């Protein structure tokens, strides 16, 4: 009799995400075991407890999920799981803190598709500005875009020093080329849009980042994606289901298009589902992070966005 599939869900926060729990159930895992308030130095031991208790056949039906809200900590935890494994006792692991890795991968892939479709351009040819760039989704978006070749600016709504510090930290970690800037005022945003081909809006839900007056000043913008699904939406004029729709208020930027939160969210949902399912179906252990999510999103975006 085949052993039941088990997903151990490690989270440094007080509670595991109900979203992730639901996603794992729908992907087909038989048993979910949530762990909250997990410290980095506990990950090694928890991983070994998970791998040594089921035997070689059970190991193939066992996986780990790393949640939380911190990009760097999630990557450190993912690394710790790998260090704890001993062949043939190796299991698949997916890191997706606060859904940031799959959300960011979906956002960049959606924007990249529309950039090619409407402007025949690649990310490496563009300057991208990430509003809300010091949160988990914003940082991940920035790192993905930078590694894909875009000149990428992370913004913080209060401090350029904060944005620069985050950019430098993730440049060191991933050999990215991020820079930081402040986007406190409309004047700050207008200055940033003056050189932006792409806008990634990853600010907190319910906060409008770019209003009509700011958008009317842009002449270079080509694609804008907004992950905020809670009114007021992050970019005025973009509707939740927009997917390559002419960007309202950007009349001085010919061909500029927008992508709304539900269009991006649909790709994010399918992407996370596919990554979770891949851990169930693989014959070899997988180690999945934001890079894996982006590669999967690129592989499937034509199907998902047709």
C-alpha positions in Angstrom: 0.0 0.0 0.0 1.4 3.4 -1.0 2.1 5.6 1.9 0.1 8.8 2.3 1.7 12.1 1.1 2.8 14.4 3.9 3.6 18.1 3.6 5.4 19.7 6.6 4.8 23.4 6.6 7.5 25.5 8.4 6.6 29.1 9.2 8.5 31.6 11.3 5.3 33.5 11.9 2.8 32.9 14.7 0.4 31.3 12.2 0.6 29.4 9.0 -1.1 31.0 6.0 -4.7 29.6 5.4 -4.1 30.4 1.7 -1.1 28.0 1.6 -2.9 25.3 3.6 -5.8 25.4 1.1 -3.4 25.4 -1.9 -1.6 22.3 -0.5 -4.8 20.4 0.0 -6.1 21.3 -3.5 -2.7 20.2 -4.9 -3.3 16.7 -3.5 -1.4 16.3 -0.3 -3.1 13.8 2.0 -1.7 15.2 5.3 -0.6 18.7 6.2 1.5 19.4 9.4 1.8 23.1 10.2 4.7 24.4 12.4 4.6 28.0 13.6 7.3 30.2 15.2 10.0 28.1 13.6 13.5 29.4 14.1 16.2 29.1 11.6 18.3 26.9 13.9 15.4 24.5 14.2 15.1 23.8 10.5 18.0 21.3 10.3 16.5 19.1 13.0 13.0 19.3 11.8 14.1 18.3 8.3 16.0 15.3 9.5 13.0 14.2 11.6 10.9 14.4 8.4 13.3 12.4 6.2 14.5 9.6 8.5 11.1 8.4 9.8 9.5 7.1 6.6 12.1 5.0 4.7 13.1 5.5 1.1 9.6 4.9 -0.3 8.0 7.3 2.2 10.6 10.0 1.5 9.2 10.3 -2.0 5.8 11.0 -0.5 7.2 13.6 1.9 7.8 17.3 1.3 8.5 20.6 3.0 6.9 24.1 2.5 8.6 27.2 3.9 6.4 30.2 4.5 6.7 33.4 6.5 7.1 37.0 5.3 10.9 37.4 5.0 12.6 36.8 1.7 16.1 36.3 3.1 15.0 34.1 6.0 13.0 31.9 3.7 16.1 31.4 1.5 18.3 30.7 4.6 15.7 28.1 5.7 15.7 26.5 2.3 19.4 26.2 2.4 19.3 24.6 5.9 16.9 21.9 4.6 19.4 21.0 1.9 22.2 20.8 4.4 20.2 18.4 6.6 19.5 15.8 3.9 21.5 12.7 3.3 21.0 10.5 0.2 18.8 8.6 -0.3 16.9 10.5 2.3 16.1 13.6 0.3 12.8 15.3 -0.1 11.3 18.2 -2.1 11.1 21.7 -0.6 9.2 24.8 -1.8 9.9 28.2 -0.3 7.2 30.8 -1.0 7.1 33.3 1.9 3.8 35.1 2.1 3.2 33.9 -1.5 5.9 36.5 -2.5 7.9 34.1 -4.8 4.9 32.9 -6.9 3.3 36.4 -6.9 6.4 38.1 -8.1 7.2 35.4 -10.7 3.6 35.8 -12.0 3.9 39.6 -12.1 7.2 39.7 -14.0 6.1 37.0 -16.4 2.8 38.7 -17.2 4.6 42.0 -17.7 7.2 40.4 -19.9 4.6 38.8 -22.1 2.8 42.1 -22.7 6.1 43.9 -23.2 6.9 41.5 -26.1 3.4 41.5 -27.4 2.8 45.2 -27.6 6.3 46.7 -27.8 8.6 43.9 -29.1 11.0 44.5 -26.2 12.7 42.3 -23.7 13.3 43.0 -20.0 17.0 43.5 -20.6 16.1 46.5 -22.9 14.1 48.3 -20.1 14.2 50.3 -17.0 11.8 49.0 -14.3 10.6 50.8 -11.2 9.2 48.7 -8.3 6.8 50.7 -6.2 6.5 49.1 -2.7 9.9 47.7 -3.5 11.1 47.0 0.1 8.3 44.5 0.9 8.6 40.7 0.2 6.8 40.8 -3.1 8.6 44.0 -4.2 12.0 42.7 -3.3 11.4 39.4 -5.1 10.0 41.2 -8.2 13.1 43.5 -8.3 15.5 40.6 -8.0 13.8 38.6 -10.7 13.7 41.6 -13.1 17.3 42.6 -12.4 18.6 39.0 -12.9 16.6 39.0 -16.2 18.6 42.1 -17.3 16.4 45.0 -16.5 17.8 48.2 -14.9 15.7 47.9 -11.8 14.9 50.5 -9.1 13.4 49.5 -5.8 11.4 52.3 -4.1 10.4 52.9 -0.5 7.6 55.3 0.3 9.5 56.9 3.2 13.3 56.7 2.8 15.8 56.4 0.0 18.3 55.0 2.5 16.0 52.1 3.3 15.6 51.3 -0.4 19.3 51.6 -1.0 20.1 49.3 1.9 17.7 46.7 0.7 19.0 46.9 -2.9 22.6 46.5 -1.7 21.8 43.6 0.5 20.1 41.6 -2.3 22.7 42.6 -4.8 25.3 41.0 -2.6 23.2 37.9 -2.1 22.1 37.3 -5.7 24.6 39.3 -7.8 21.8 41.6 -8.9 22.2 45.2 -9.9 19.3 46.9 -8.0 19.3 50.6 -7.0 17.1 52.3 -4.5 15.0 55.5 -4.4 12.3 57.2 -2.4 8.7 57.6 -3.8 7.2 59.7 -1.0 5.7 62.5 -3.1 4.0 62.8 -6.5 7.1 64.8 -7.6 9.3 61.8 -6.7 7.0 59.4 -8.7 7.0 61.7 -11.7 10.8 61.8 -11.7 10.9 58.0 -11.5 8.3 57.6 -14.3 10.4 59.8 -16.6 12.8 57.0 -17.2 10.6 54.0 -16.6 9.6 51.6 -19.3 8.0 49.2 -16.8 6.2 49.8 -13.5 5.7 47.0 -11.0 3.2 48.1 -8.3 3.6 45.9 -5.2 2.6 48.3 -2.4 0.3 47.4 0.5 -3.3 46.5 -0.3 -5.7 49.4 -0.4 -3.1 52.1 -1.2 -3.1 54.1 -4.4 0.5 54.6 -5.5 0.1 56.2 -8.9 -2.8 58.6 -9.6 -4.1 60.0 -12.8 -2.1 63.2 -12.6 1.2 61.3 -12.2 0.4 58.9 -15.0 -0.4 61.8 -17.4 3.2 62.9 -17.1 4.8 59.7 -18.4 5.9 59.4 -22.0 8.1 56.3 -21.8 6.0 53.8 -19.9 5.2 50.6 -21.8 3.7 48.2 -19.3 2.4 48.6 -15.7 1.4 45.7 -13.5 -0.5 46.1 -10.2 -0.9 43.3 -7.6 -3.2 45.2 -5.3 -6.8 43.8 -5.5 -8.2 45.9 -2.7 -9.7 49.3 -3.6 -8.4 51.9 -4.1 -6.2 49.9 -6.5 -2.5 50.7 -6.7 -2.5 52.3 -10.1 -5.5 54.5 -11.0 -7.3 53.4 -14.1 -6.1 49.7 -14.1 -9.0 47.4 -13.5 -8.6 44.1 -11.6 -9.1 41.9 -14.7 -7.1 44.0 -17.2 -4.6 42.0 -19.1 -2.8 44.2 -21.7 -5.5 46.8 -21.7 -4.6 50.4 -22.8 -3.4 52.2 -19.7 -5.9 54.9 -18.9 -4.5 58.4 -18.1 -1.1 57.5 -19.8 -2.2 59.2 -23.0 1.3 60.6 -23.5 2.9 57.1 -23.5 1.8 55.5 -26.8 0.8 51.9 -26.5 1.2 51.7 -22.7 -0.9 48.8 -21.3 -1.8 47.7 -17.8 -2.3 44.4 -16.0 -4.6 44.1 -13.0 -4.4 42.1 -9.8 -6.8 39.4 -10.7 -5.1 38.7 -14.1 -1.8 38.3 -12.2 -3.4 36.5 -9.3 -4.8 33.8 -11.7 -1.3 33.1 -12.9 0.0 33.1 -9.3 -2.6 30.7 -8.2 -1.9 28.2 -11.1 1.8 28.6 -10.6 1.7 27.8 -6.9 -0.6 24.9 -7.6 1.8 23.5 -10.2 4.9 23.8 -7.9 3.1 22.0 -5.1 1.9 19.3 -7.4 5.4 18.9 -8.9 6.6 17.9 -5.4 4.0 15.1 -5.3 4.8 13.8 -8.8 8.6 14.1 -9.1 10.8 11.1 -8.9 13.8 13.2 -7.9 13.8 15.7 -5.0 13.2 19.4 -6.0 14.4 22.5 -4.3 12.1 25.3 -5.4 12.4 29.0 -4.8 11.7 32.3 -6.7 13.9 31.3 -9.6 12.0 28.0 -10.0 8.7 29.9 -9.9 9.8 32.4 -12.6 11.1 29.7 -14.9 7.8 27.8 -14.5 5.8 31.0 -15.1 7.7 31.7 -18.3 7.1 28.1 -19.5 3.3 28.4 -19.0 2.5 32.0 -19.4 1.3 31.7 -23.0 -1.2 29.0 -21.9 -2.2 30.9 -18.8 -2.6 34.3 -20.5 -4.1 33.3 -23.8 
